[in-house]
């Protein structure tokens, strides 16, 4: 899965901030601050392909009453194989056991 967008919008009637995954409004969570609403959405509505993940504000699409975030899988190059997926020893070349031949590791969540 690639980039997923999260919308956090102020509800004037309810005086709360609501967060939801774009195109999935039925999974909306409200709180008193945008950060709390975003945190609650990510904690309670986890998506398997995005755990753990990086969440960044898309400033050019955000306003005073609506914030747009992009959520991407957090991956780092495997330090054991250097991203090749193969471990090269003195006398052998094997599938990297640290990353299972993917070349990447899932990083720790920042939330």
C-alpha positions, 0 to 999 in steps of 0.5 A, a space after each residue: 500500500 502506498 500513501 494514505 491521506 488523513 483528514 482532520 477537520 474542525 466541526 463548528 457545531 460540535 466544537 470538536 476536531 474529527 479525524 478520518 482516513 480519506 474516502 473512509 468517513 465512517 471511521 471518524 474520531 472526534 477530540 478537543 484538539 487536532 492532535 488528539 483526534 489524529 492520535 485516536 484514529 491511528 490508535 483505534 483504526 490501525 491498518 495492517 500495512 501501515 503499522 508502524 508508519 510515518 505521518 506528515 502534515 501536507 502544509 499546502 493542502 491544510 487550512 485553519 480548520 482542516 489539516 491534511 496528513 499523509 501516512 506512509 509505511 516507515 521502512 529503512 534499508 536493512 543494515 545487514 545486507 545494505 538493501 540487497 536482500 542477500 547476505 554476503 559472507 566470506 565464502 557464501 552468499 545467502 538470503 538475508 535473515 534479518 530482512 527476509 530478502 526484502 532489503 528493508 526493515 519496518 521502523 519504529 512508530 513515532 506515535 
